[in-house]
Amino acid sequence: MVTVREAVEADLPALMRLYVELAISGPPVGEDAHLQPQIRAAFADIKRDSRQALLVAEVDGQVAGTLALFVLPNLSYGGAPWAVIENVVVASAHRRRGVGRALMLEAIERARRAGCYKIQLCSNLQRREAHAFYESLGFKTTHRQFRMDL
């Protein structure tokens, strides 16, 4: 059975292991990154901000997946906020078992409760299986993303 909940600080080592699986490019994320002060500070910032949620999915008491949800204030669409999902990752040993679906459905429901008019995410072009998964949840390819690494 999959249980979705808010991440707690004790989850940081498991989150870092998951982020290793997520990385395709960019600076490497070490499994001991949770010991770095900037990681702990970022986690504290996320927890303090009611517009952010760092969710984890547990299977048999172990963290099996995670995602981050951000609710963004907005002046268009009558002031309705919108949401972004980032850093979606399920441990390879737990894929295709409903973990990602449980995480995404929880994020979608939270965005609805927050009054968001849309929810969006970006996915690396190489992640074709992930694209099919997002489409199965009702997401559509609608825009072309532009990015500048800083």
N, CA, C and O atoms as a GROMACS GRO file, in nm:
protein
  600
    1MET      N    1   0.083  -0.118   0.000
    1MET     CA    2   0.000   0.000   0.000
    1MET      C    3   0.088   0.125   0.000
    1MET      O    4   0.190   0.130   0.069
    2VAL      N    5   0.048   0.224  -0.078
    2VAL     CA    6   0.122   0.350  -0.090
    2VAL      C    7   0.057   0.455  -0.001
    2VAL      O    8  -0.064   0.475  -0.005
    3THR      N    9   0.138   0.521   0.079
    3THR     CA   10   0.094   0.631   0.164
    3THR      C   11   0.168   0.757   0.122
    3THR      O   12   0.291   0.756   0.113
    4VAL      N   13   0.094   0.864   0.097
    4VAL     CA   14   0.156   0.992   0.061
    4VAL      C   15   0.144   1.087   0.179
    4VAL      O   16   0.038   1.099   0.241
    5ARG      N   17   0.255   1.154   0.209
    5ARG     CA   18   0.258   1.248   0.322
    5ARG      C   19   0.358   1.358   0.293
    5ARG      O   20   0.434   1.351   0.196
    6GLU      N   21   0.358   1.460   0.378
    6GLU     CA   22   0.458   1.566   0.370
    6GLU      C   23   0.592   1.510   0.416
    6GLU      O   24   0.598   1.429   0.508
    7ALA      N   25   0.698   1.552   0.351
    7ALA     CA   26   0.832   1.510   0.391
    7ALA      C   27   0.868   1.574   0.525
    7ALA      O   28   0.824   1.684   0.557
    8VAL      N   29   0.947   1.501   0.602
    8VAL     CA   30   1.004   1.552   0.727
    8VAL      C   31   1.156   1.546   0.715
    8VAL      O   32   1.209   1.480   0.626
    9GLU      N   33   1.224   1.616   0.804
    9GLU     CA   34   1.369   1.626   0.792
    9GLU      C   35   1.437   1.489   0.791
    9GLU      O   36   1.540   1.471   0.725
   10ALA      N   37   1.381   1.395   0.863
   10ALA     CA   38   1.440   1.260   0.867
   10ALA      C   39   1.435   1.192   0.730
   10ALA      O   40   1.505   1.092   0.709
   11ASP      N   41   1.355   1.244   0.637
   11ASP     CA   42   1.346   1.188   0.502
   11ASP      C   43   1.459   1.235   0.411
   11ASP      O   44   1.476   1.181   0.302
   12LEU      N   45   1.537   1.334   0.453
   12LEU     CA   46   1.638   1.392   0.364
   12LEU      C   47   1.735   1.289   0.305
   12LEU      O   48   1.761   1.296   0.185
   13PRO      N   49   1.789   1.194   0.381
   13PRO     CA   50   1.878   1.095   0.317
   13PRO      C   51   1.808   1.017   0.205
   13PRO      O   52   1.867   0.993   0.100
   14ALA      N   53   1.683   0.977   0.228
   14ALA     CA   54   1.608   0.904   0.125
   14ALA      C   55   1.581   0.993   0.004
   14ALA      O   56   1.587   0.947  -0.110
   15LEU      N   57   1.551   1.119   0.028
   15LEU     CA   58   1.527   1.213  -0.082
   15LEU      C   59   1.652   1.229  -0.167
   15LEU      O   60   1.644   1.232  -0.290
   16MET      N   61   1.767   1.239  -0.104
   16MET     CA   62   1.892   1.254  -0.179
   16MET      C   63   1.919   1.131  -0.265
   16MET      O   64   1.969   1.143  -0.377
   17ARG      N   65   1.886   1.012  -0.213
   17ARG     CA   66   1.903   0.890  -0.293
   17ARG      C   67   1.811   0.894  -0.415
   17ARG      O   68   1.851   0.854  -0.524
   18LEU      N   69   1.688   0.941  -0.396
   18LEU     CA   70   1.596   0.952  -0.508
   18LEU      C   71   1.644   1.053  -0.611
   18LEU      O   72   1.633   1.029  -0.731
   19TYR      N   73   1.697   1.165  -0.566
   19TYR     CA   74   1.744   1.268  -0.659
   19TYR      C   75   1.863   1.219  -0.741
   19TYR      O   76   1.884   1.266  -0.853
   20VAL      N   77   1.941   1.125  -0.688
   20VAL     CA   78   2.048   1.064  -0.767
   20VAL      C   79   1.986   0.992  -0.888
   20VAL      O   80   2.040   1.000  -0.998
   21GLU      N   81   1.874   0.923  -0.866
   21GLU     CA   82   1.807   0.853  -0.976
   21GLU      C   83   1.746   0.951  -1.076
   21GLU      O   84   1.735   0.920  -1.195
   22LEU      N   85   1.707   1.068  -1.029
   22LEU     CA   86   1.643   1.168  -1.115
   22LEU      C   87   1.742   1.236  -1.208
   22LEU      O   88   1.706   1.275  -1.319
   23ALA      N   89   1.865   1.252  -1.163
   23ALA     CA   90   1.963   1.334  -1.236
   23ALA      C   91   1.996   1.273  -1.372
   23ALA      O   92   2.038   1.158  -1.381
   24ILE      N   93   1.976   1.354  -1.476
   24ILE     CA   94   2.020   1.316  -1.611
   24ILE      C   95   2.142   1.399  -1.645
   24ILE      O   96   2.238   1.350  -1.704
   25SER      N   97   2.137   1.525  -1.608
   25SER     CA   98   2.248   1.616  -1.635
   25SER      C   99   2.258   1.713  -1.519
   25SER      O  100   2.177   1.710  -1.427
   26GLY      N  101   2.357   1.798  -1.525
   26GLY     CA  102   2.375   1.896  -1.418
   26GLY      C  103   2.468   1.843  -1.312
   26GLY      O  104   2.522   1.733  -1.324
   27PRO      N  105   2.486   1.923  -1.208
   27PRO     CA  106   2.580   1.881  -1.104
   27PRO      C  107   2.530   1.755  -1.034
   27PRO      O  108   2.410   1.739  -1.012
   28PRO      N  109   2.620   1.666  -1.000
   28PRO     CA  110   2.578   1.542  -0.934
   28PRO      C  111   2.522   1.571  -0.795
   28PRO      O  112   2.566   1.662  -0.725
   29VAL      N  113   2.423   1.492  -0.758
   29VAL     CA  114   2.364   1.501  -0.625
   29VAL      C  115   2.416   1.381  -0.548
   29VAL      O  116   2.382   1.267  -0.581
   30GLY      N  117   2.496   1.404  -0.449
   30GLY     CA  118   2.550   1.294  -0.371
   30GLY      C  119   2.450   1.247  -0.267
   30GLY      O  120   2.368   1.325  -0.218
   31GLU      N  121   2.458   1.120  -0.233
   31GLU     CA  122   2.367   1.067  -0.132
   31GLU      C  123   2.388   1.131   0.004
   31GLU      O  124   2.299   1.128   0.088
   32ASP      N  125   2.505   1.190   0.028
   32ASP     CA  126   2.530   1.256   0.156
   32ASP      C  127   2.500   1.406   0.150
   32ASP      O  128   2.535   1.480   0.241
   33ALA      N  129   2.434   1.450   0.042
   33ALA     CA  130   2.403   1.592   0.026
   33ALA      C  131   2.315   1.644   0.139
   33ALA      O  132   2.317   1.764   0.168
   34HIS      N  133   2.238   1.555   0.203
   34HIS     CA  134   2.152   1.599   0.313
   34HIS      C  135   2.232   1.657   0.429
   34HIS      O  136   2.176   1.725   0.515
   35LEU      N  137   2.362   1.630   0.432
   35LEU     CA  138   2.447   1.684   0.539
   35LEU      C  139   2.491   1.827   0.510
   35LEU      O  140   2.541   1.895   0.599
   36GLN      N  141   2.472   1.873   0.387
   36GLN     CA  142   2.517   2.007   0.349
   36GLN      C  143   2.422   2.112   0.407
   36GLN      O  144   2.300   2.097   0.399
   37PRO      N  145   2.478   2.219   0.465
   37PRO     CA  146   2.393   2.323   0.525
   37PRO      C  147   2.293   2.383   0.427
   37PRO      O  148   2.180   2.413   0.466
   38GLN      N  149   2.332   2.401   0.301
   38GLN     CA  150   2.238   2.463   0.206
   38GLN      C  151   2.119   2.373   0.176
   38GLN      O  152   2.010   2.423   0.146
   39ILE      N  153   2.137   2.242   0.183
   39ILE     CA  154   2.026   2.149   0.162
   39ILE      C  155   1.929   2.159   0.280
   39ILE      O  156   1.808   2.167   0.260
   40ARG      N  157   1.983   2.158   0.400
   40ARG     CA  158   1.898   2.170   0.520
   40ARG      C  159   1.826   2.305   0.523
   40ARG      O  160   1.709   2.312   0.562
   41ALA      N  161   1.894   2.411   0.481
   41ALA     CA  162   1.832   2.544   0.478
   41ALA      C  163   1.720   2.548   0.374
   41ALA      O  164   1.614   2.605   0.400
   42ALA      N  165   1.742   2.488   0.257
   42ALA     CA  166   1.638   2.484   0.154
   42ALA      C  167   1.517   2.405   0.203
   42ALA      O  168   1.403   2.445   0.180
   43PHE      N  169   1.542   2.294   0.272
   43PHE     CA  170   1.432   2.214   0.326
   43PHE      C  171   1.352   2.297   0.426
   43PHE      O  172   1.229   2.296   0.424
   44ALA      N  173   1.420   2.369   0.513
   44ALA     CA  174   1.352   2.454   0.612
   44ALA      C  175   1.270   2.562   0.543
   44ALA      O  176   1.158   2.591   0.586
   45ASP      N  177   1.323   2.621   0.437
   45ASP     CA  178   1.249   2.723   0.362
   45ASP      C  179   1.121   2.664   0.302
   45ASP      O  180   1.015   2.726   0.308
   46ILE      N  181   1.132   2.546   0.244
   46ILE     CA  182   1.015   2.480   0.186
   46ILE      C  183   0.910   2.456   0.292
   46ILE      O  184   0.791   2.482   0.270
   47LYS      N  185   0.951   2.407   0.407
   47LYS     CA  186   0.856   2.374   0.514
   47LYS      C  187   0.787   2.499   0.569
   47LYS      O  188   0.672   2.492   0.614
   48ARG      N  189   0.856   2.613   0.567
   48ARG     CA  190   0.798   2.738   0.619
   48ARG      C  191   0.696   2.800   0.525
   48ARG      O  192   0.611   2.878   0.568
   49ASP      N  193   0.704   2.769   0.398
   49ASP     CA  194   0.620   2.833   0.297
   49ASP      C  195   0.496   2.749   0.270
   49ASP      O  196   0.505   2.639   0.216
   50SER      N  197   0.381   2.800   0.308
   50SER     CA  198   0.257   2.724   0.293
   50SER      C  199   0.219   2.701   0.146
   50SER      O  200   0.130   2.621   0.117
   51ARG      N  201   0.285   2.771   0.054
   51ARG     CA  202   0.256   2.753  -0.089
   51ARG      C  203   0.343   2.644  -0.151
   51ARG      O  204   0.335   2.619  -0.271
   52GLN      N  205   0.426   2.580  -0.071
   52GLN     CA  206   0.512   2.472  -0.120
   52GLN      C  207   0.482   2.344  -0.043
   52GLN      O  208   0.453   2.348   0.077
   53ALA      N  209   0.489   2.234  -0.111
   53ALA     CA  210   0.474   2.104  -0.046
   53ALA      C  211   0.577   2.009  -0.104
   53ALA      O  212   0.589   1.996  -0.226
   54LEU      N  213   0.650   1.945  -0.018
   54LEU     CA  214   0.744   1.840  -0.057
   54LEU      C  215   0.680   1.710  -0.011
   54LEU      O  216   0.678   1.679   0.109
   55LEU      N  217   0.629   1.634  -0.106
   55LEU     CA  218   0.556   1.512  -0.075
   55LEU      C  219   0.646   1.390  -0.092
   55LEU      O  220   0.734   1.387  -0.178
   56VAL      N  221   0.622   1.290  -0.008
   56VAL     CA  222   0.688   1.161  -0.024
   56VAL      C  223   0.582   1.053  -0.025
   56VAL      O  224   0.476   1.066   0.036
   57ALA      N  225   0.611   0.946  -0.097
   57ALA     CA  226   0.527   0.828  -0.098
   57ALA      C  227   0.603   0.718  -0.027
   57ALA      O  228   0.720   0.693  -0.055
   58GLU      N  229   0.536   0.653   0.066
   58GLU     CA  230   0.596   0.542   0.140
   58GLU      C  231   0.534   0.411   0.097
   58GLU      O  232   0.414   0.402   0.071
   59VAL      N  233   0.617   0.310   0.091
   59VAL     CA  234   0.574   0.172   0.070
   59VAL      C  235   0.641   0.090   0.178
   59VAL      O  236   0.764   0.088   0.188
   60ASP      N  237   0.563   0.022   0.258
   60ASP     CA  238   0.616  -0.058   0.369
   60ASP      C  239   0.711   0.022   0.458
   60ASP      O  240   0.815  -0.027   0.500
   61GLY      N  241   0.673   0.147   0.485
   61GLY     CA  242   0.752   0.231   0.574
   61GLY      C  243   0.876   0.293   0.514
   61GLY      O  244   0.950   0.362   0.584
   62GLN      N  245   0.902   0.269   0.386
   62GLN     CA  246   1.021   0.322   0.319
   62GLN      C  247   0.980   0.428   0.216
   62GLN      O  248   0.880   0.411   0.147
   63VAL      N  249   1.057   0.536   0.207
   63VAL     CA  250   1.031   0.639   0.107
   63VAL      C  251   1.060   0.580  -0.031
   63VAL      O  252   1.172   0.537  -0.059
   64ALA      N  253   0.957   0.579  -0.116
   64ALA     CA  254   0.969   0.518  -0.249
   64ALA      C  255   0.960   0.620  -0.361
   64ALA      O  256   0.991   0.589  -0.476
   65GLY      N  257   0.916   0.742  -0.330
   65GLY     CA  258   0.903   0.844  -0.432
   65GLY      C  259   0.880   0.980  -0.371
   65GLY      O  260   0.851   0.992  -0.252
   66THR      N  261   0.893   1.082  -0.454
   66THR     CA  262   0.875   1.219  -0.406
   66THR      C  263   0.838   1.310  -0.522
   66THR      O  264   0.859   1.278  -0.639
   67LEU      N  265   0.782   1.424  -0.488
   67LEU     CA  266   0.765   1.535  -0.580
   67LEU      C  267   0.751   1.663  -0.499
   67LEU      O  268   0.722   1.660  -0.379
   68ALA      N  269   0.772   1.774  -0.566
   68ALA     CA  270   0.754   1.906  -0.505
   68ALA      C  271   0.640   1.976  -0.577
   68ALA      O  272   0.631   1.972  -0.699
   69LEU      N  273   0.553   2.040  -0.499
   69LEU     CA  274   0.440   2.116  -0.552
   69LEU      C  275   0.454   2.260  -0.508
   69LEU      O  276   0.476   2.289  -0.391
   70PHE      N  277   0.442   2.352  -0.604
   70PHE     CA  278   0.451   2.495  -0.577
   70PHE      C  279   0.322   2.561  -0.625
   70PHE      O  280   0.284   2.545  -0.741
   71VAL      N  281   0.256   2.635  -0.538
   71VAL     CA  282   0.137   2.712  -0.574
   71VAL      C  283   0.182   2.857  -0.588
   71VAL      O  284   0.235   2.916  -0.494
   72LEU      N  285   0.159   2.913  -0.707
   72LEU     CA  286   0.210   3.046  -0.739
   72LEU      C  287   0.098   3.148  -0.749
   72LEU      O  288   0.000   3.125  -0.820
   73PRO      N  289   0.111   3.261  -0.678
   73PRO     CA  290   0.011   3.367  -0.692
   73PRO      C  291   0.014   3.422  -0.835
   73PRO      O  292   0.114   3.408  -0.905
   74ASN      N  293  -0.096   3.482  -0.876
   74ASN     CA  294  -0.109   3.519  -1.016
   74ASN      C  295  -0.205   3.637  -1.030
   74ASN      O  296  -0.305   3.643  -0.958
   75LEU      N  297  -0.177   3.729  -1.119
   75LEU     CA  298  -0.267   3.842  -1.144
   75LEU      C  299  -0.365   3.816  -1.258
   75LEU      O  300  -0.472   3.877  -1.262
   76SER      N  301  -0.329   3.728  -1.350
   76SER     CA  302  -0.422   3.696  -1.459
   76SER      C  303  -0.522   3.590  -1.412
   76SER      O  304  -0.515   3.545  -1.297
   77TYR      N  305  -0.613   3.553  -1.498
   77TYR     CA  306  -0.717   3.454  -1.465
   77TYR      C  307  -0.791   3.491  -1.337
   77TYR      O  308  -0.819   3.406  -1.253
   78GLY      N  309  -0.823   3.620  -1.325
   78GLY     CA  310  -0.900   3.665  -1.210
   78GLY      C  311  -0.827   3.650  -1.078
   78GLY      O  312  -0.891   3.642  -0.973
   79GLY      N  313  -0.696   3.644  -1.082
   79GLY     CA  314  -0.618   3.629  -0.960
   79GLY      C  315  -0.606   3.485  -0.912
   79GLY      O  316  -0.556   3.460  -0.803
   80ALA      N  317  -0.653   3.391  -0.993
   80ALA     CA  318  -0.644   3.250  -0.953
   80ALA      C  319  -0.498   3.205  -0.959
   80ALA      O  320  -0.429   3.234  -1.056
   81PRO      N  321  -0.452   3.134  -0.857
   81PRO     CA  322  -0.314   3.084  -0.860
   81PRO      C  323  -0.300   2.969  -0.959
   81PRO      O  324  -0.399   2.916  -1.009
   82TRP      N  325  -0.177   2.932  -0.986
   82TRP     CA  326  -0.148   2.815  -1.067
   82TRP      C  327  -0.041   2.736  -0.996
   82TRP      O  328   0.025   2.787  -0.905
   83ALA      N  329  -0.022   2.611  -1.035
   83ALA     CA  330   0.071   2.522  -0.965
   83ALA      C  331   0.174   2.464  -1.060
   83ALA      O  332   0.150   2.446  -1.180
   84VAL      N  333   0.289   2.434  -1.003
   84VAL     CA  334   0.398   2.370  -1.075
   84VAL      C  335   0.439   2.246  -0.995
   84VAL      O  336   0.450   2.251  -0.873
   85ILE      N  337   0.461   2.138  -1.065
   85ILE     CA  338   0.516   2.016  -1.004
   85ILE      C  339   0.658   2.001  -1.054
   85ILE      O  340   0.685   2.016  -1.173
   86GLU      N  341   0.748   1.971  -0.964
   86GLU     CA  342   0.890   1.955  -0.996
   86GLU      C  343   0.945   1.831  -0.927
   86GLU      O  344   0.885   1.778  -0.833
   87ASN      N  345   1.060   1.787  -0.975
   87ASN     CA  346   1.139   1.681  -0.909
   87ASN      C  347   1.057   1.556  -0.878
   87ASN      O  348   1.060   1.503  -0.767
   88VAL      N  349   0.984   1.510  -0.978
   88VAL     CA  350   0.907   1.386  -0.964
   88VAL      C  351   1.002   1.270  -0.984
   88VAL      O  352   1.066   1.258  -1.089
   89VAL      N  353   1.012   1.184  -0.885
   89VAL     CA  354   1.098   1.066  -0.899
   89VAL      C  355   1.044   0.954  -0.811
   89VAL      O  356   1.006   0.974  -0.696
   90VAL      N  357   1.043   0.835  -0.868
   90VAL     CA  358   1.008   0.713  -0.796
   90VAL      C  359   1.128   0.620  -0.804
   90VAL      O  360   1.187   0.604  -0.911
   91ALA      N  361   1.164   0.561  -0.693
   91ALA     CA  362   1.277   0.467  -0.690
   91ALA      C  363   1.254   0.358  -0.794
   91ALA      O  364   1.143   0.308  -0.810
   92SER      N  365   1.360   0.322  -0.864
   92SER     CA  366   1.347   0.225  -0.973
   92SER      C  367   1.283   0.095  -0.926
   92SER      O  368   1.210   0.032  -1.002
   93ALA      N  369   1.308   0.054  -0.804
   93ALA     CA  370   1.251  -0.070  -0.751
   93ALA      C  371   1.101  -0.061  -0.728
   93ALA      O  372   1.035  -0.164  -0.710
   94HIS      N  373   1.045   0.060  -0.729
   94HIS     CA  374   0.902   0.078  -0.700
   94HIS      C  375   0.823   0.131  -0.818
   94HIS      O  376   0.705   0.163  -0.804
   95ARG      N  377   0.884   0.141  -0.935
   95ARG     CA  378   0.812   0.196  -1.050
   95ARG      C  379   0.707   0.097  -1.100
   95ARG      O  380   0.720  -0.024  -1.086
   96ARG      N  381   0.603   0.154  -1.160
   96ARG     CA  382   0.490   0.077  -1.214
   96ARG      C  383   0.412   0.002  -1.107
   96ARG      O  384   0.358  -0.106  -1.132
   97ARG      N  385   0.409   0.061  -0.987
   97ARG     CA  386   0.334   0.001  -0.876
   97ARG      C  387   0.237   0.100  -0.812
   97ARG      O  388   0.187   0.077  -0.703
   98GLY      N  389   0.212   0.211  -0.881
   98GLY     CA  390   0.115   0.308  -0.830
   98GLY      C  391   0.173   0.418  -0.743
   98GLY      O  392   0.099   0.504  -0.695
   99VAL      N  393   0.304   0.417  -0.722
   99VAL     CA  394   0.367   0.517  -0.636
   99VAL      C  395   0.359   0.656  -0.700
   99VAL      O  396   0.315   0.751  -0.636
  100GLY      N  397   0.401   0.666  -0.825
  100GLY     CA  398   0.396   0.795  -0.894
  100GLY      C  399   0.254   0.846  -0.908
  100GLY      O  400   0.228   0.965  -0.890
  101ARG      N  401   0.162   0.756  -0.939
  101ARG     CA  402   0.022   0.794  -0.953
  101ARG      C  403  -0.032   0.849  -0.821
  101ARG      O  404  -0.102   0.951  -0.820
  102ALA      N  405  -0.001   0.784  -0.711
  102ALA     CA  406  -0.049   0.832  -0.581
  102ALA      C  407   0.006   0.971  -0.550
  102ALA      O  408  -0.066   1.058  -0.502
  103LEU      N  409   0.134   0.992  -0.578
  103LEU     CA  410   0.195   1.124  -0.557
  103LEU      C  411   0.128   1.230  -0.644
  103LEU      O  412   0.090   1.337  -0.595
  104MET      N  413   0.113   1.201  -0.771
  104MET     CA  414   0.056   1.299  -0.864
  104MET      C  415  -0.089   1.330  -0.831
  104MET      O  416  -0.130   1.446  -0.837
  105LEU      N  417  -0.168   1.230  -0.796
  105LEU     CA  418  -0.308   1.254  -0.762
  105LEU      C  419  -0.319   1.341  -0.638
  105LEU      O  420  -0.407   1.426  -0.630
  106GLU      N  421  -0.232   1.320  -0.542
  106GLU     CA  422  -0.231   1.405  -0.422
  106GLU      C  423  -0.194   1.548  -0.458
  106GLU      O  424  -0.256   1.642  -0.409
  107ALA      N  425  -0.094   1.566  -0.542
  107ALA     CA  426  -0.053   1.700  -0.584
  107ALA      C  427  -0.166   1.770  -0.660
  107ALA      O  428  -0.192   1.888  -0.637
  108ILE      N  429  -0.231   1.698  -0.750
  108ILE     CA  430  -0.341   1.756  -0.827
  108ILE      C  431  -0.454   1.798  -0.734
  108ILE      O  432  -0.510   1.906  -0.750
  109GLU      N  433  -0.487   1.714  -0.638
  109GLU     CA  434  -0.593   1.747  -0.543
  109GLU      C  435  -0.557   1.869  -0.459
  109GLU      O  436  -0.642   1.955  -0.435
  110ARG      N  437  -0.433   1.879  -0.415
  110ARG     CA  438  -0.390   1.996  -0.337
  110ARG      C  439  -0.399   2.123  -0.422
  110ARG      O  440  -0.438   2.228  -0.372
  111ALA      N  441  -0.362   2.113  -0.549
  111ALA     CA  442  -0.372   2.229  -0.638
  111ALA      C  443  -0.518   2.271  -0.656
  111ALA      O  444  -0.549   2.390  -0.657
  112ARG      N  445  -0.606   2.175  -0.670
  112ARG     CA  446  -0.750   2.206  -0.681
  112ARG      C  447  -0.799   2.276  -0.556
  112ARG      O  448  -0.868   2.378  -0.564
  113ARG      N  449  -0.763   2.222  -0.439
  113ARG     CA  450  -0.807   2.283  -0.312
  113ARG      C  451  -0.753   2.424  -0.296
  113ARG      O  452  -0.816   2.508  -0.231
  114ALA      N  453  -0.636   2.451  -0.354
  114ALA     CA  454  -0.577   2.585  -0.345
  114ALA      C  455  -0.639   2.681  -0.446
  114ALA      O  456  -0.604   2.799  -0.449
  115GLY      N  457  -0.732   2.632  -0.528
  115GLY     CA  458  -0.799   2.718  -0.625
  115GLY      C  459  -0.720   2.742  -0.753
  115GLY      O  460  -0.750   2.836  -0.826
  116CYS      N  461  -0.621   2.659  -0.779
  116CYS     CA  462  -0.538   2.677  -0.899
  116CYS      C  463  -0.621   2.654  -1.025
  116CYS      O  464  -0.706   2.565  -1.031
  117TYR      N  465  -0.594   2.736  -1.126
  117TYR     CA  466  -0.665   2.719  -1.252
  117TYR      C  467  -0.591   2.623  -1.346
  117TYR      O  468  -0.649   2.574  -1.442
  118LYS      N  469  -0.463   2.596  -1.318
  118LYS     CA  470  -0.388   2.499  -1.398
  118LYS      C  471  -0.274   2.444  -1.314
  118LYS      O  472  -0.235   2.502  -1.212
  119ILE      N  473  -0.224   2.333  -1.360
  119ILE     CA  474  -0.106   2.274  -1.298
  119ILE      C  475  -0.016   2.231  -1.413
  119ILE      O  476  -0.063   2.174  -1.512
  120GLN      N  477   0.111   2.258  -1.401
  120GLN     CA  478   0.202   2.221  -1.509
  120GLN      C  479   0.330   2.161  -1.454
  120GLN      O  480   0.363   2.177  -1.337
  121LEU      N  481   0.400   2.093  -1.543
  121LEU     CA  482   0.530   2.038  -1.510
  121LEU      C  483   0.613   2.031  -1.636
  121LEU      O  484   0.560   2.034  -1.747
  122CYS      N  485   0.741   2.020  -1.618
  122CYS     CA  486   0.834   2.000  -1.729
  122CYS      C  487   0.900   1.865  -1.710
  122CYS      O  488   0.920   1.819  -1.598
  123SER      N  489   0.932   1.802  -1.820
  123SER     CA  490   0.997   1.673  -1.815
  123SER      C  491   1.105   1.668  -1.922
  123SER      O  492   1.085   1.715  -2.034
  124ASN      N  493   1.218   1.612  -1.888
  124ASN     CA  494   1.328   1.601  -1.982
  124ASN      C  495   1.281   1.527  -2.107
  124ASN      O  496   1.206   1.429  -2.098
  125LEU      N  497   1.324   1.574  -2.223
  125LEU     CA  498   1.284   1.512  -2.350
  125LEU      C  499   1.317   1.364  -2.357
  125LEU      O  500   1.251   1.290  -2.430
  126GLN      N  501   1.418   1.320  -2.283
  126GLN     CA  502   1.460   1.180  -2.286
  126GLN      C  503   1.365   1.088  -2.209
  126GLN      O  504   1.371   0.966  -2.226
  127ARG      N  505   1.280   1.142  -2.126
  127ARG     CA  506   1.196   1.061  -2.037
  127ARG      C  507   1.062   1.026  -2.101
  127ARG      O  508   0.956   1.069  -2.054
  128ARG      N  509   1.066   0.949  -2.206
  128ARG     CA  510   0.944   0.917  -2.281
  128ARG      C  511   0.842   0.838  -2.198
  128ARG      O  512   0.722   0.860  -2.212
  129GLU      N  513   0.890   0.748  -2.114
  129GLU     CA  514   0.796   0.673  -2.030
  129GLU      C  515   0.725   0.766  -1.933
  129GLU      O  516   0.605   0.750  -1.907
  130ALA      N  517   0.798   0.863  -1.879
  130ALA     CA  518   0.736   0.961  -1.789
  130ALA      C  519   0.631   1.043  -1.864
  130ALA      O  520   0.525   1.074  -1.808
  131HIS      N  521   0.659   1.077  -1.989
  131HIS     CA  522   0.563   1.155  -2.068
  131HIS      C  523   0.432   1.078  -2.084
  131HIS      O  524   0.324   1.134  -2.068
  132ALA      N  525   0.442   0.951  -2.114
  132ALA     CA  526   0.322   0.867  -2.128
  132ALA      C  527   0.247   0.860  -1.995
  132ALA      O  528   0.124   0.862  -1.993
  133PHE      N  529   0.321   0.852  -1.885
  133PHE     CA  530   0.259   0.850  -1.753
  133PHE      C  531   0.182   0.979  -1.728
  133PHE      O  532   0.066   0.974  -1.685
  134TYR      N  533   0.243   1.094  -1.755
  134TYR     CA  534   0.175   1.222  -1.732
  134TYR      C  535   0.051   1.234  -1.820
  134TYR      O  536  -0.052   1.284  -1.776
  135GLU      N  537   0.061   1.189  -1.944
  135GLU     CA  538  -0.054   1.193  -2.033
  135GLU      C  539  -0.166   1.104  -1.980
  135GLU      O  540  -0.284   1.138  -1.995
  136SER      N  541  -0.132   0.991  -1.919
  136SER     CA  542  -0.234   0.902  -1.863
  136SER      C  543  -0.311   0.968  -1.749
  136SER      O  544  -0.422   0.927  -1.716
  137LEU      N  545  -0.250   1.070  -1.689
  137LEU     CA  546  -0.315   1.144  -1.580
  137LEU      C  547  -0.396   1.263  -1.632
  137LEU      O  548  -0.463   1.331  -1.554
  138GLY      N  549  -0.389   1.289  -1.762
  138GLY     CA  550  -0.464   1.400  -1.819
  138GLY      C  551  -0.381   1.520  -1.858
  138GLY      O  552  -0.436   1.618  -1.908
  139PHE      N  553  -0.251   1.516  -1.837
  139PHE     CA  554  -0.164   1.626  -1.879
  139PHE      C  555  -0.149   1.623  -2.031
  139PHE      O  556  -0.152   1.517  -2.093
  140LYS      N  557  -0.135   1.741  -2.089
  140LYS     CA  558  -0.118   1.753  -2.233
  140LYS      C  559   0.006   1.836  -2.263
  140LYS      O  560   0.042   1.926  -2.187
  141THR      N  561   0.070   1.806  -2.374
  141THR     CA  562   0.180   1.888  -2.422
  141THR      C  563   0.119   2.011  -2.487
  141THR      O  564   0.046   2.000  -2.586
  142THR      N  565   0.148   2.130  -2.431
  142THR     CA  566   0.083   2.252  -2.480
  142THR      C  567   0.180   2.362  -2.518
  142THR      O  568   0.146   2.451  -2.596
  143HIS      N  569   0.300   2.360  -2.464
  143HIS     CA  570   0.393   2.470  -2.484
  143HIS      C  571   0.533   2.417  -2.512
  143HIS      O  572   0.563   2.299  -2.494
  144ARG      N  573   0.615   2.506  -2.556
  144ARG     CA  574   0.757   2.477  -2.572
  144ARG      C  575   0.829   2.547  -2.457
  144ARG      O  576   0.808   2.667  -2.435
  145GLN      N  577   0.912   2.476  -2.386
  145GLN     CA  578   0.981   2.533  -2.271
  145GLN      C  579   1.114   2.594  -2.313
  145GLN      O  580   1.186   2.540  -2.397
  146PHE      N  581   1.146   2.707  -2.252
  146PHE     CA  582   1.277   2.769  -2.270
  146PHE      C  583   1.344   2.774  -2.134
  146PHE      O  584   1.278   2.798  -2.033
  147ARG      N  585   1.473   2.752  -2.133
  147ARG     CA  586   1.545   2.744  -2.007
  147ARG      C  587   1.680   2.809  -2.023
  147ARG      O  588   1.742   2.803  -2.129
  148MET      N  589   1.726   2.871  -1.915
  148MET     CA  590   1.860   2.926  -1.910
  148MET      C  591   1.920   2.884  -1.776
  148MET      O  592   1.872   2.925  -1.670
  149ASP      N  593   2.024   2.803  -1.780
  149ASP     CA  594   2.092   2.764  -1.657
  149ASP      C  595   2.176   2.881  -1.608
  149ASP      O  596   2.246   2.946  -1.686
  150LEU      N  597   2.168   2.907  -1.480
  150LEU     CA  598   2.243   3.018  -1.420
  150LEU      C  599   2.352   2.967  -1.328
  150LEU      O  600   2.425   3.046  -1.268
   0.00000   0.00000   0.00000
